[in-house]
Amino acid sequence: MATAAESSTPAMSTVTAASADPSCPPFPLLEEEDDKEGRHEHDEQQQQEEEAPHGGEMELPTVDLEAPGDALAAACRRLGMFRLANHGVPGDLSARLFALARDILGRTPFQEKQAQPGYFWGTPALTLRVKDVNWVEGFHVALGQQRPLDVGPPFSEFRDVVSEYGEHMARVARKLFDAMSAALGLDAAQTTSYLAERDGTLRVYRYPPCTSASSSRGHRHRHLGMEAHTDSSVLSIINQDLVGGLQVLHDGQWRDVAPAAGGGAGNNEDTDLLLVNLGDMAQAISGDAWRSVRHRVAASGADAERLSICYFGFPREDAVLTCRGGSSRYMPFSYAQFREQVQADIKATGSKVGLQRFLRQ
């Protein structure tokens, strides 16, 4: 879920002091919080998800951006997640962005990172309080907004590369959504307004090594890099390294999504595969024919860190979303209305409710 804000305010009040690694942010005392009486109660869905068994690795279909054909609609119906080939993102650009992200996030002292615009830790919901603090940090960049002028090196180089990478993401997102629109039978106005590709959001995530990630105590939700959620986007495009950890909920089981061949780190644009997952807006537009997949990220082990670069594409603020053919379980709504409702729900309860708020009565 993307929000425009400046600093994070996690709900947990007990945090560690900075670790021996000065780049590591002060994450919660996981072991103490596991046993603390009166910890937040999760709703029924969250409890079911936490208790869901692990089902091994999930095979994902691959869609060719140059010739998506029937494979695209089939992938959207089946799970709402697929690999994307022939995307044309230069491999050296992806590699450069990963190297800069790894250097800035993994080696810069925490206090210096915290002072930078768009930095977050514990949750990407930057100004919203959430139930659980996640084992994650990163940068949130609103691509359609003017870049800050007072950012010095190495952050200035990082922002320049992010901007160039964002141009490629906007191109990929538009070409992909045009194919999705054709499969759904959207008209020209809907195809244009349901994706404002150049006003998307780019997030660079780092999941630092977590000494408690392999704990046998069973409190798995306390050892997540990112809690289970659906994206609020139309579509999300993910470039990830080889560490792994992404999981999807499918048929009542958590399934691992293996890193793509080439590692997603931009070694060769001819072999690297991006990962695409549909968000809530795509599910609403399709009238539930396509799925906004629930996913999460397991915390990295003590000897590993995970990096991913995620682009989120959203509709225009004033675009009124309606289902193809005019028949839908959902009331017509704009993305601005959806975002405001999500923010209100998180502020009130610590959790996103999402599309259920817009079901027809």
C-alpha positions as CSV (number, residue, x, y, z in Angstrom):
1,M,0.0,0.0,0.0
2,A,1.5,3.3,-1.0
3,T,1.1,6.5,0.9
4,A,2.9,9.9,0.5
5,A,4.5,10.9,3.8
6,E,7.8,11.6,5.5
7,S,8.4,9.5,8.5
8,S,7.3,6.2,10.1
9,T,5.5,5.8,13.4
10,P,5.4,2.1,14.3
11,A,2.9,1.0,16.9
12,M,5.3,-0.9,19.1
13,S,7.0,1.2,21.8
14,T,9.8,-1.1,22.9
15,V,12.8,-1.1,20.5
16,T,16.4,-2.2,20.8
17,A,19.3,0.2,20.9
18,A,21.4,0.3,17.7
19,S,23.1,-3.0,17.1
20,A,26.9,-3.4,16.6
21,D,26.2,-2.7,12.9
22,P,25.5,1.1,12.8
23,S,23.5,0.7,9.6
24,C,20.9,-1.5,11.3
25,P,17.8,0.3,12.5
26,P,16.4,-0.3,16.0
27,F,14.0,-3.1,15.4
28,P,11.6,-4.4,18.2
29,L,12.7,-6.8,20.9
30,L,11.0,-9.8,19.2
31,E,11.6,-12.3,21.9
32,E,10.2,-10.1,24.6
33,E,7.2,-9.0,22.5
34,D,6.4,-12.7,21.8
35,D,5.6,-13.3,25.4
36,K,4.2,-10.0,26.4
37,E,0.6,-10.3,27.8
38,G,-2.0,-8.2,26.1
39,R,-0.3,-8.1,22.7
40,H,-2.5,-7.1,19.8
41,E,-5.3,-9.5,18.9
42,H,-5.4,-10.3,15.2
43,D,-8.7,-10.7,13.4
44,E,-10.0,-14.0,12.2
45,Q,-8.5,-13.8,8.8
46,Q,-5.0,-12.9,10.2
47,Q,-5.2,-15.8,12.6
48,Q,-6.1,-18.2,9.8
49,E,-3.3,-16.9,7.7
50,E,-0.7,-17.3,10.5
51,E,-1.9,-20.9,11.1
52,A,-1.9,-21.8,7.3
53,P,0.5,-24.6,6.5
54,H,3.6,-24.2,4.4
55,G,3.0,-25.8,1.0
56,G,6.5,-25.6,-0.6
57,E,7.5,-23.8,-3.8
58,M,5.0,-22.3,-6.1
59,E,5.5,-22.5,-9.9
60,L,4.6,-19.3,-11.6
61,P,3.7,-18.8,-15.3
62,T,5.8,-16.6,-17.5
63,V,4.3,-13.9,-19.7
64,D,6.1,-12.4,-22.7
65,L,5.6,-8.7,-22.7
66,E,6.1,-8.6,-26.5
67,A,3.5,-11.3,-27.1
68,P,1.3,-11.7,-24.0
69,G,-1.5,-13.5,-25.8
70,D,-3.8,-15.7,-23.7
71,A,-1.1,-16.4,-21.2
72,L,-1.6,-13.0,-19.6
73,A,-5.4,-13.4,-18.9
74,A,-4.8,-16.9,-17.7
75,A,-2.1,-15.8,-15.2
76,C,-4.3,-13.0,-13.9
77,R,-7.2,-15.4,-13.3
78,R,-5.2,-18.2,-11.8
79,L,-3.2,-16.4,-9.1
80,G,-2.7,-12.7,-10.0
81,M,1.1,-13.2,-10.1
82,F,3.4,-14.1,-12.9
83,R,7.0,-13.6,-14.3
84,L,7.5,-11.1,-17.1
85,A,10.0,-11.7,-19.9
86,N,11.2,-9.4,-22.7
87,H,10.6,-6.3,-20.6
88,G,13.5,-4.4,-22.0
89,V,14.8,-3.0,-18.8
90,P,18.6,-2.6,-19.2
91,G,20.5,-5.2,-17.1
92,D,23.3,-2.8,-16.3
93,L,20.7,-0.2,-15.0
94,S,19.1,-2.7,-12.7
95,A,22.5,-3.9,-11.5
96,R,23.6,-0.3,-10.7
97,L,20.4,0.4,-8.7
98,F,20.8,-2.8,-6.7
99,A,24.5,-2.0,-6.0
100,L,23.6,1.6,-4.9
101,A,20.7,0.3,-2.7
102,R,22.9,-2.3,-1.1
103,D,25.6,0.2,-0.3
104,I,23.3,3.0,1.0
105,L,20.9,0.9,3.0
106,G,23.4,-1.7,4.1
107,R,26.4,0.5,5.0
108,T,25.1,4.0,5.8
109,P,24.7,4.7,9.5
110,F,21.0,4.6,10.5
111,Q,20.8,8.2,11.6
112,E,22.0,9.4,8.2
113,K,19.4,7.3,6.4
114,Q,16.7,8.4,8.7
115,A,17.3,12.0,7.8
116,Q,16.7,11.4,4.1
117,P,13.3,12.1,2.5
118,G,11.2,9.0,2.0
119,Y,13.2,6.7,4.3
120,F,11.2,4.2,6.3
121,W,11.8,1.3,8.7
122,G,9.4,-1.2,10.3
123,T,6.6,-0.4,7.8
124,P,6.3,1.2,4.4
125,A,3.0,2.9,5.6
126,L,5.1,5.9,6.4
127,T,2.9,8.0,8.7
128,L,0.4,5.3,9.8
129,R,0.5,3.2,12.9
130,V,0.3,-0.5,12.2
131,K,-0.2,-3.6,14.4
132,D,3.1,-5.2,13.7
133,V,6.5,-3.8,13.0
134,N,8.2,-5.6,10.1
135,W,11.9,-6.5,9.7
136,V,12.3,-4.1,6.8
137,E,13.7,-0.7,5.8
138,G,13.9,1.2,2.6
139,F,13.1,4.3,0.5
140,H,9.7,5.4,-0.8
141,V,10.0,7.5,-4.0
142,A,6.9,9.2,-5.6
143,L,8.0,9.2,-9.2
144,G,5.6,12.0,-10.3
145,Q,6.8,14.5,-7.7
146,Q,9.8,16.8,-7.9
147,R,12.9,15.4,-6.3
148,P,14.3,17.1,-3.2
149,L,17.0,19.6,-4.0
150,D,19.1,19.3,-0.8
151,V,20.1,15.6,-1.2
152,G,23.9,15.2,-1.3
153,P,26.0,12.2,-2.5
154,P,25.6,9.3,-2.5
155,F,21.9,9.9,-2.2
156,S,21.8,12.2,-5.3
157,E,23.2,9.5,-7.5
158,F,20.7,7.0,-6.0
159,R,17.9,9.4,-6.9
160,D,19.1,9.9,-10.4
161,V,19.3,6.1,-11.0
162,V,15.8,5.6,-9.4
163,S,14.4,8.3,-11.8
164,E,15.9,6.5,-14.9
165,Y,14.7,3.1,-13.7
166,G,11.2,4.6,-13.0
167,E,11.0,5.7,-16.7
168,H,11.4,2.1,-17.7
169,M,8.9,0.9,-15.2
170,A,6.3,3.4,-16.5
171,R,6.9,2.1,-20.0
172,V,6.6,-1.5,-18.9
173,A,3.5,-0.8,-16.8
174,R,1.7,1.0,-19.7
175,K,2.5,-1.7,-22.2
176,L,1.4,-4.4,-19.8
177,F,-1.8,-2.6,-18.8
178,D,-2.8,-1.9,-22.4
179,A,-2.7,-5.7,-22.9
180,M,-4.7,-6.3,-19.7
181,S,-7.2,-3.7,-20.8
182,A,-7.7,-5.5,-24.2
183,A,-8.3,-8.7,-22.3
184,L,-10.9,-7.1,-20.1
185,G,-12.6,-5.1,-22.9
186,L,-12.0,-1.7,-21.4
187,D,-12.7,1.3,-23.5
188,A,-10.1,3.9,-24.4
189,A,-11.0,6.3,-21.6
190,Q,-10.7,3.5,-19.0
191,T,-7.5,2.3,-20.4
192,T,-6.0,5.7,-20.1
193,S,-7.4,6.7,-16.7
194,Y,-7.1,3.4,-14.9
195,L,-3.3,3.6,-14.9
196,A,-1.3,6.8,-14.3
197,E,1.9,5.1,-14.9
198,R,4.2,8.1,-14.6
199,D,2.8,9.0,-11.2
200,G,3.6,5.6,-9.8
201,T,5.6,4.8,-6.7
202,L,9.0,3.1,-6.4
203,R,10.1,1.5,-3.2
204,V,13.5,0.0,-2.6
205,Y,13.3,-2.6,0.2
206,R,16.1,-4.0,2.3
207,Y,15.3,-6.9,4.7
208,P,18.3,-6.9,7.1
209,P,19.7,-10.2,8.6
210,C,17.4,-11.3,11.4
211,T,18.9,-13.4,14.2
212,S,15.4,-14.4,15.3
213,A,14.1,-15.4,11.8
214,S,14.7,-19.1,12.5
215,S,13.2,-19.1,16.0
216,S,11.5,-22.4,16.9
217,R,9.1,-20.7,19.3
218,G,6.4,-20.7,16.6
219,H,5.4,-17.0,16.6
220,R,6.0,-16.7,12.9
221,H,4.2,-13.4,12.5
222,R,6.8,-11.8,14.7
223,H,9.6,-12.8,12.3
224,L,8.3,-11.4,9.0
225,G,10.0,-9.0,6.7
226,M,6.6,-7.9,5.6
227,E,3.2,-8.9,7.0
228,A,0.6,-10.6,4.8
229,H,-1.2,-8.0,2.6
230,T,-2.6,-7.2,-0.8
231,D,-1.3,-4.3,-2.8
232,S,-3.6,-1.3,-3.3
233,S,-2.2,-0.8,-6.8
234,V,-3.4,-1.8,-10.3
235,L,-0.2,-3.7,-10.7
236,S,3.1,-4.0,-9.0
237,I,6.4,-4.8,-10.8
238,I,9.1,-6.4,-8.6
239,N,12.8,-6.8,-9.3
240,Q,14.4,-9.0,-6.6
241,D,17.8,-10.6,-5.7
242,L,18.5,-14.3,-5.2
243,V,17.9,-14.5,-1.5
244,G,14.2,-15.4,-1.7
245,G,11.6,-15.1,1.0
246,L,8.5,-14.0,-0.9
247,Q,5.5,-16.1,-0.2
248,V,1.9,-16.2,-1.6
249,L,-1.2,-17.6,-0.1
250,H,-2.7,-20.1,-2.4
251,D,-5.4,-22.7,-1.7
252,G,-5.0,-22.2,2.1
253,Q,-1.2,-22.7,2.0
254,W,1.8,-20.3,2.1
255,R,3.9,-21.1,-1.0
256,D,7.4,-19.9,-1.7
257,V,8.1,-17.9,-4.8
258,A,11.6,-18.8,-6.0
259,P,13.8,-16.0,-7.3
260,A,13.9,-15.7,-11.0
261,A,16.7,-17.0,-13.2
262,G,19.3,-14.3,-13.3
263,G,18.5,-13.2,-9.8
264,G,16.5,-10.1,-10.8
265,A,19.7,-8.1,-10.1
266,G,20.0,-7.0,-13.7
267,N,22.8,-9.2,-15.0
268,N,21.2,-9.5,-18.5
269,E,18.0,-8.0,-19.7
270,D,17.5,-10.9,-22.1
271,T,17.4,-13.5,-19.3
272,D,16.3,-11.6,-16.2
273,L,12.6,-12.0,-15.4
274,L,10.6,-9.4,-13.5
275,L,7.8,-10.4,-11.2
276,V,4.3,-8.9,-11.5
277,N,1.4,-9.1,-9.1
278,L,-2.0,-7.6,-9.5
279,G,-3.4,-5.2,-6.8
280,D,-6.8,-4.4,-5.5
281,M,-7.6,-2.0,-8.3
282,A,-7.2,-4.7,-10.9
283,Q,-9.4,-7.1,-9.0
284,A,-12.1,-4.4,-8.7
285,I,-11.9,-3.5,-12.4
286,S,-12.2,-7.2,-13.4
287,G,-15.2,-7.8,-11.1
288,D,-13.2,-10.4,-9.1
289,A,-12.4,-12.3,-12.3
290,W,-8.7,-11.5,-11.6
291,R,-7.1,-11.8,-8.2
292,S,-5.2,-9.4,-6.0
293,V,-2.9,-12.0,-4.4
294,R,-2.1,-12.0,-0.7
295,H,1.6,-12.2,-0.1
296,R,4.2,-11.7,2.6
297,V,8.0,-11.8,3.0
298,A,9.8,-14.0,5.5
299,A,12.6,-12.4,7.4
300,S,16.0,-13.1,6.2
301,G,18.3,-15.4,8.2
302,A,21.1,-14.2,10.4
303,D,23.7,-14.5,7.5
304,A,21.7,-12.9,4.7
305,E,20.0,-9.7,3.6
306,R,17.3,-9.4,0.9
307,L,16.8,-6.5,-1.5
308,S,13.9,-5.9,-3.8
309,I,12.9,-2.9,-6.0
310,C,9.1,-2.5,-6.4
311,Y,7.1,-0.3,-8.7
312,F,3.4,0.4,-7.9
313,G,1.1,1.7,-10.6
314,F,-2.2,3.4,-9.6
315,P,-5.2,4.9,-11.4
316,R,-5.6,8.6,-11.8
317,E,-6.9,10.2,-8.6
318,D,-10.3,11.1,-10.0
319,A,-10.8,8.0,-12.2
320,V,-14.0,6.2,-11.2
321,L,-13.5,2.5,-11.3
322,T,-16.3,0.3,-12.7
323,C,-16.4,-3.3,-13.7
324,R,-16.4,-4.4,-17.3
325,G,-20.0,-4.5,-18.6
326,G,-21.2,-2.3,-15.7
327,S,-21.9,-5.3,-13.4
328,S,-19.8,-5.7,-10.3
329,R,-19.9,-6.6,-6.6
330,Y,-18.4,-3.2,-5.9
331,M,-19.8,0.3,-5.9
332,P,-18.1,2.7,-8.3
333,F,-15.3,4.5,-6.5
334,S,-12.2,6.5,-7.2
335,Y,-8.7,5.6,-6.2
336,A,-8.6,8.7,-4.0
337,Q,-11.7,7.4,-2.1
338,F,-10.1,4.0,-1.7
339,R,-6.8,5.4,-0.4
340,E,-8.6,7.6,2.1
341,Q,-10.6,4.7,3.4
342,V,-7.5,2.5,3.7
343,Q,-5.7,5.2,5.7
344,A,-8.7,5.7,7.9
345,D,-8.9,1.9,8.6
346,I,-5.2,1.6,9.5
347,K,-5.4,4.6,11.8
348,A,-8.5,3.2,13.5
349,T,-7.5,-0.5,13.7
350,G,-3.9,-0.9,12.6
351,S,-5.0,-3.0,9.5
352,K,-6.1,-2.5,6.0
353,V,-9.6,-3.6,5.2
354,G,-9.5,-2.9,1.4
355,L,-12.1,-3.8,-1.2
356,Q,-14.6,-5.1,1.4
357,R,-15.4,-1.5,2.2
358,F,-16.8,-1.0,-1.3
359,L,-19.0,-4.0,-1.6
360,R,-22.6,-3.3,-2.8
361,Q,-25.1,-3.6,0.0
